Amino acid sequence: MRAGEHLPLHRGLRAAEQARLWVSVALIAVLLLAIEANRSAGRQALSIALVGAAALLLF
């Protein structure tokens, strides 16, 4: 199978599928970081502080 052969031929559907892929990759990365942060209380506190700081900056 060649690279991209599994994607739809229509340009719009192809772009949507690629966007879905990158959203999925980002979500998996965030979840893996959350799991890693929950391994200790210090990491959990740091991750909560970072999320809070990011929320203050973004909203």
C-alpha positions as CSV (number, residue, x, y, z in Angstrom):
1,M,0.0,0.0,0.0
2,R,1.4,3.4,-0.9
3,A,1.3,6.3,1.5
4,G,-2.1,8.0,1.5
5,E,-3.8,5.3,-0.6
6,H,-6.2,4.6,2.3
7,L,-7.5,8.2,2.2
8,P,-10.6,9.3,0.2
9,L,-10.0,10.7,-3.3
10,H,-12.2,13.8,-2.8
11,R,-10.0,16.7,-1.7
12,G,-12.4,17.9,1.0
13,L,-12.9,14.5,2.5
14,R,-9.1,13.9,2.3
15,A,-8.4,17.1,4.2
16,A,-11.1,16.3,6.8
17,E,-9.6,12.9,7.4
18,Q,-6.1,14.4,7.8
19,A,-7.5,17.0,10.3
20,R,-9.2,14.2,12.2
21,L,-5.9,12.3,12.3
22,W,-4.0,15.2,13.8
23,V,-6.7,16.0,16.4
24,S,-6.6,12.3,17.4
25,V,-2.8,12.4,17.7
26,A,-3.0,15.6,19.9
27,L,-5.7,14.1,22.1
28,I,-3.7,10.9,22.6
29,A,-0.6,13.0,23.5
30,V,-2.5,15.0,26.1
31,L,-4.0,11.9,27.6
32,L,-0.6,10.3,27.9
33,L,0.8,13.4,29.5
34,A,-2.1,13.4,32.0
35,I,-1.4,9.8,32.9
36,E,2.3,10.6,33.4
37,A,1.4,13.6,35.6
38,N,-0.8,11.5,37.8
39,R,2.1,9.2,38.8
40,S,3.1,11.5,41.7
41,A,1.5,14.3,43.8
42,G,4.2,16.8,42.8
43,R,3.7,16.2,39.1
44,Q,-0.1,16.4,39.5
45,A,0.2,19.7,41.3
46,L,2.5,21.1,38.7
47,S,0.2,20.0,35.8
48,I,-2.8,21.5,37.6
49,A,-0.8,24.8,38.0
50,L,0.2,24.8,34.3
51,V,-3.3,24.1,33.1
52,G,-4.6,26.9,35.4
53,A,-2.0,29.3,34.1
54,A,-2.8,28.4,30.5
55,A,-6.5,28.9,31.1
56,L,-5.8,32.4,32.6
57,L,-3.7,33.3,29.6
58,L,-6.2,32.0,27.0
59,F,-9.5,33.2,28.5
